[in-house]
Amino acid sequence: MSKRILSISLISFPLLQKAPITPFLQAHLGQRFRTSLRSLCDCKKPAKMELPEGVLMGFGNPLLDITCTVEDNVILERYGLEANAAIIAEEKHDALFDELMNMENVIYSAGGACQNSMRIFQWIVQTPFRAVFSGCVGKDKLGDRIEKRARADGLLALYQVKEELPTGSCAVIINGQNRSLVANLGAASLFTEDWIDDEENTCALERAKYFYFTGFFLAVCGPVVERVAIMCCESKRIAILNFSAVFVLQMHRDAVANLIQYVDIIICNKEEAIAFADSNDWKTKNIFEIGSRLQKMPKGNVRPRLVMITDAVCPVLVFQDNDRVLEYPVPKVTRGPVFDTNGCGDAFVGGFLAMFVQRMPLDYCIRTGIFASQQILNVVGVQIGQLPKFSEKCI
């Protein structure tokens, strides 16, 4: 199988802006990408569009992040946790949350993967309420606090509220460059399909043009994800799915496989891509083969699917139709006084979507995603207030 691969060095991109387009680029890029790169080489900033309110809607699990930094693996071993893994809390993890909250260096922040991405999106677009987020919270002070934090960051929250369980939380354990997540979903696990039938929510669904779902939310309320994704497919709107975690692909294999036919963009990391291949018995761990097969899976409309596979060190891979594969190397990060990898993937998605919904060139979208993911390394948790004001000059 032939592949067309473009590798664009983000570190040397200022040089690329002044350089002519090479025969290699002309031979390996379609007209759309040649045009966008000429614009960049001529130092012309692509024209952005005026975003309507509520253009992007995200579905996820709103959680309070409880973040602690540890110096060794003792706490991970005590609770049977792995570095860089995300799991759902079991009964044996109940004491973990109490232990973390009693630590001196604990930090609390409004979180949940999708909500984090939507907040980063708002940080970049800078105009309030361009994004809408939905998930389920408890009828408690914590739920109110998370909603206030979301609105302060410019995000419109349309939560479903349940009294049966408290607002969910997520233990975030940082050890060096590793982080382990344990989610106690609480009320987030109670999201139900009747949310769609509320008049305010129906209006938001009709207004949005782009829809983002996390695998975490698919595990909670698959019927809502499928219903909205089918609506996107039939109305020529964009559905984006993040695989989110290996356990989602293992425990909800059929739901993920069924949903993909309605999905326009798939985002995952290398481990999740391999887990999908394993769960579907593809008998390969070749990331290029997996990305290509994901891109070519049956689709409910004629719009070509885009597949992005990320990695902390290796280039971001983008798989398109006609076997086109783009590579975007990730610049090396200099470790500062704060180094928290939690939320990096969420920030990448938020940065990518902030440019994608403005119909910017794909290269511009990917570079913004990488920039956002590296900015979030400098703060503990996804705390928008501690990030500098976004400027396109930075990317």
C-alpha positions in Angstrom: 0.0 0.0 0.0 1.5 3.3 -1.0 1.5 6.2 1.4 2.2 9.9 0.8 3.9 11.3 3.9 4.7 14.9 4.7 6.9 15.7 7.6 6.7 19.4 8.7 9.2 20.4 11.4 7.4 22.8 13.8 10.7 23.9 15.4 12.0 25.2 12.0 8.7 26.5 10.8 9.8 30.2 10.8 12.4 29.2 8.2 9.7 27.4 6.2 7.7 30.6 6.1 10.5 32.3 4.1 11.3 29.3 1.9 9.8 28.4 -1.5 7.7 25.4 -1.9 9.9 22.5 -2.8 9.3 19.9 -5.5 8.8 17.4 -2.7 5.9 19.4 -1.3 4.4 20.0 -4.7 4.5 16.3 -5.4 3.0 15.1 -2.2 0.4 17.8 -1.4 -3.1 18.3 -2.8 -4.1 21.7 -4.1 -5.7 22.6 -0.8 -2.5 22.1 1.2 -0.3 23.8 -1.5 -2.5 26.8 -1.2 -2.4 27.0 2.6 1.4 26.5 2.7 2.0 29.2 0.0 0.0 31.5 2.3 2.2 30.7 5.2 5.4 31.0 3.2 4.3 34.4 2.0 3.8 35.3 5.7 0.1 35.9 5.1 -2.1 35.0 8.1 -5.1 32.9 7.0 -8.4 34.7 7.2 -10.4 33.6 10.2 -14.2 33.5 10.3 -16.6 35.1 12.8 -17.7 32.3 15.1 -21.4 32.1 15.9 -22.5 31.4 19.5 -22.6 27.7 20.4 -20.9 26.6 17.2 -19.2 23.7 19.1 -20.9 21.3 21.5 -19.0 18.9 23.7 -20.3 15.9 25.6 -18.3 14.5 28.5 -18.1 13.9 32.3 -17.7 17.0 34.4 -15.4 16.2 37.3 -13.5 17.9 40.1 -9.8 17.2 39.5 -7.9 16.4 42.8 -4.3 16.7 41.8 -1.2 15.7 43.8 2.4 15.3 43.0 4.4 12.4 44.5 8.1 11.5 44.5 7.8 7.7 44.2 5.4 4.9 43.2 4.3 4.0 46.7 0.8 5.3 46.4 0.4 3.8 42.9 1.4 0.4 44.1 -0.8 0.6 47.2 -3.9 1.1 45.0 -2.8 -1.1 42.0 -2.4 1.9 39.6 -0.3 2.2 36.5 1.6 5.2 35.3 -0.1 7.1 32.4 -3.3 5.0 32.7 -6.9 6.2 33.1 -9.4 4.0 34.9 -12.8 4.1 36.6 -12.6 3.9 40.4 -13.6 0.7 42.1 -14.4 0.1 45.8 -10.7 -0.4 46.6 -10.0 3.1 45.5 -12.4 4.8 48.0 -9.6 5.5 50.4 -7.4 7.0 47.7 -9.5 10.1 47.4 -9.4 10.7 51.2 -5.6 10.2 51.2 -5.1 12.7 48.4 -7.3 15.3 49.9 -5.3 15.1 53.1 -2.0 15.8 51.3 -0.4 19.2 51.7 0.2 19.9 48.0 -3.3 19.0 46.8 -4.8 21.2 44.1 -8.5 21.3 43.0 -9.7 22.3 39.6 -12.8 22.0 37.4 -12.0 19.1 35.1 -13.2 16.2 33.0 -11.5 15.6 29.7 -14.1 17.1 27.4 -14.8 20.1 29.7 -11.0 20.8 29.7 -10.9 20.7 25.9 -13.8 23.1 25.7 -12.2 25.5 28.2 -9.0 25.5 26.2 -11.1 26.1 23.0 -12.5 29.2 24.7 -9.1 30.4 25.9 -8.0 30.5 22.3 -11.1 31.9 20.5 -11.5 34.5 23.3 -15.1 35.2 22.6 -17.4 33.8 25.3 -19.9 31.0 24.7 -18.7 29.9 21.3 -18.6 26.4 22.9 -21.3 24.5 24.8 -20.6 21.6 27.2 -22.9 19.0 28.6 -22.6 16.3 31.2 -24.2 15.4 34.5 -23.5 16.9 37.9 -25.0 16.4 41.3 -27.3 18.8 43.0 -24.6 20.1 45.3 -22.2 22.9 46.0 -19.5 21.2 43.9 -21.7 21.1 40.9 -22.4 24.8 41.3 -18.7 25.5 41.7 -17.8 23.7 38.5 -20.4 25.5 36.5 -19.2 28.9 37.8 -15.7 28.0 36.8 -16.8 26.9 33.4 -18.7 30.2 32.8 -15.7 32.2 34.1 -13.7 30.6 31.4 -16.3 31.5 28.7 -17.9 28.1 28.4 -21.7 27.7 28.4 -22.5 24.7 30.6 -25.9 22.9 30.0 -25.6 20.3 32.7 -28.1 17.6 33.5 -28.5 17.7 37.3 -29.2 14.5 39.4 -29.9 14.2 43.1 -29.0 10.6 43.5 -25.2 11.0 43.5 -22.8 13.8 44.2 -20.8 15.5 41.5 -17.9 13.3 40.3 -14.2 13.7 40.9 -10.9 12.5 39.4 -7.8 11.6 41.3 -4.7 12.9 39.4 -1.4 11.5 40.6 1.7 13.1 39.1 5.1 11.4 39.3 7.8 13.0 37.2 6.5 13.0 33.6 3.9 10.3 34.4 0.3 10.8 35.5 -2.3 8.3 36.6 -6.1 9.1 36.6 -8.7 7.5 38.7 -12.3 8.8 38.0 -15.1 8.5 40.5 -17.9 9.4 38.1 -20.6 10.0 40.7 -23.4 11.9 39.1 -21.6 11.9 35.7 -22.6 8.3 35.4 -26.3 9.1 35.5 -26.6 11.1 32.2 -29.8 10.1 30.4 -31.2 10.5 26.9 -34.1 12.7 28.0 -31.6 15.6 28.3 -32.0 16.0 24.5 -35.7 16.6 24.8 -35.4 19.7 27.0 -36.2 22.8 24.9 -33.1 24.8 25.8 -30.9 21.8 24.9 -32.7 21.1 21.7 -32.0 24.7 20.6 -28.3 24.3 21.4 -28.2 21.0 19.4 -29.8 22.7 16.4 -27.4 25.7 16.6 -24.1 23.7 16.8 -22.2 22.7 13.7 -19.5 20.7 15.4 -19.9 18.0 18.0 -17.1 16.5 20.2 -17.5 13.3 22.2 -15.1 11.6 24.5 -14.9 7.8 24.8 -15.4 8.4 28.6 -18.8 9.8 27.8 -19.6 7.0 25.3 -19.1 4.6 28.2 -21.6 6.4 30.3 -24.4 7.2 27.7 -23.9 5.5 24.4 -27.5 6.2 23.2 -27.0 10.0 23.3 -23.7 9.8 21.4 -25.2 7.6 18.8 -28.3 9.7 18.4 -26.4 13.0 18.0 -23.8 11.4 15.7 -26.5 10.1 13.4 -28.0 13.6 13.4 -24.6 15.0 12.4 -24.2 12.4 9.6 -27.6 13.1 8.2 -27.4 16.9 8.4 -23.8 17.2 7.1 -22.4 18.5 10.4 -19.1 17.4 11.9 -18.9 14.6 14.6 -15.5 14.2 16.4 -14.7 11.2 18.6 -11.8 10.8 21.0 -11.1 7.2 22.0 -9.9 8.6 25.4 -8.6 5.5 27.1 -7.7 1.9 26.4 -10.4 0.5 28.8 -13.1 2.2 26.7 -12.0 0.3 23.6 -11.8 -3.0 25.5 -15.0 -2.8 27.5 -17.2 -1.0 24.9 -15.8 -2.4 21.7 -19.2 -2.9 19.9 -20.4 0.6 20.8 -17.2 2.2 19.4 -17.2 0.1 16.3 -20.9 0.9 15.6 -20.4 4.7 16.2 -17.4 5.1 13.8 -19.6 5.0 10.7 -21.0 8.4 11.8 -17.7 10.0 12.8 -15.8 12.5 10.7 -12.7 12.9 12.9 -11.1 10.3 15.2 -8.5 11.4 17.7 -6.5 8.9 19.8 -3.0 8.3 21.1 -0.8 5.5 20.0 -1.7 3.1 22.8 -5.4 3.6 22.1 -5.0 3.0 18.4 -3.2 -0.3 19.1 -5.9 -1.2 21.6 -8.6 -0.6 19.0 -6.7 -2.8 16.6 -6.4 -5.6 19.2 -10.0 -5.4 20.2 -11.0 -5.8 16.5 -8.5 -8.6 15.9 -6.6 -6.7 13.2 -3.4 -8.6 14.2 -1.1 -5.6 13.7 0.6 -3.1 15.9 1.9 -1.1 12.9 0.6 2.4 13.7 0.6 3.4 10.0 -1.5 0.4 9.0 -3.9 1.0 11.9 -4.4 4.6 11.1 -5.0 3.9 7.5 -7.6 1.1 8.3 -9.4 3.4 10.7 -9.6 6.1 8.1 -11.1 3.7 5.6 -13.7 2.1 7.8 -17.2 2.3 6.3 -18.9 5.7 6.7 -22.5 6.9 6.6 -21.9 9.9 4.3 -19.5 10.9 1.5 -17.3 13.2 3.6 -13.8 11.7 4.0 -12.8 10.8 7.5 -9.7 12.3 9.2 -7.8 10.2 11.8 -5.2 11.8 14.2 -2.9 9.7 16.3 -0.9 11.6 18.9 2.2 10.7 20.9 4.2 12.6 23.6 7.5 12.2 21.7 6.8 10.9 18.2 5.1 13.1 15.5 1.4 13.6 15.4 0.1 11.5 12.5 -2.8 12.6 10.3 -4.4 10.1 8.0 -6.6 11.3 5.2 -8.3 9.9 2.1 -6.3 8.6 -0.8 -3.6 7.3 1.6 -2.3 10.7 2.4 -0.4 10.8 5.7 1.0 13.9 7.3 3.6 14.0 10.1 3.9 16.9 12.6 7.0 16.5 14.8 6.5 17.7 18.4 9.0 20.3 19.6 11.1 19.2 22.6 9.9 20.7 25.8 12.3 22.2 28.4 11.1 21.2 31.8 10.3 24.2 34.1 9.5 24.5 37.8 6.0 23.1 37.1 5.6 20.1 34.8 2.1 18.5 34.8 1.2 16.3 31.8 -2.4 16.0 33.0 -4.6 17.7 30.5 -2.1 17.8 27.7 -4.2 15.6 25.4 -7.3 17.7 26.3 -5.5 20.9 25.5 -4.3 19.5 22.1 -8.0 18.8 21.2 -9.1 22.3 22.4 -6.4 24.0 20.4 -7.0 21.9 17.3 -10.8 22.5 17.4 -10.4 26.3 18.0 -8.8 26.6 14.6 -10.7 23.8 12.9 -14.2 25.3 13.5 -12.8 28.6 11.9 -12.0 26.6 8.8 -8.3 27.3 9.1 -5.7 25.1 7.2 -5.1 21.7 8.7 -1.5 22.6 9.4 -2.6 25.6 11.4 -5.0 23.5 13.4 -2.4 20.9 14.3 0.2 23.5 15.3 -2.3 25.3 17.6 -3.1 22.0 19.2 0.5 21.2 19.9 1.1 24.7 21.2 -1.8 24.5 23.6 -0.8 21.0 24.9 2.7 22.4 25.7 1.4 25.5 27.4 -0.7 23.4 29.8 2.5 21.6 31.0 3.5 24.8 32.9 0.5 24.8 35.2 -0.9 22.2 37.6 -4.3 21.1 36.3 -6.1 22.8 33.5 -6.3 26.3 35.1 -7.0 28.7 32.3 -6.4 31.7 34.6 -2.7 30.8 34.9 -2.2 30.7 31.1 -1.0 33.7 29.2 -3.4 35.4 26.8 -3.4 33.4 23.6 -1.7 35.0 20.6 -1.4 33.5 17.1 2.2 34.8 17.0 3.2 32.1 19.4 2.4 29.3 17.0 
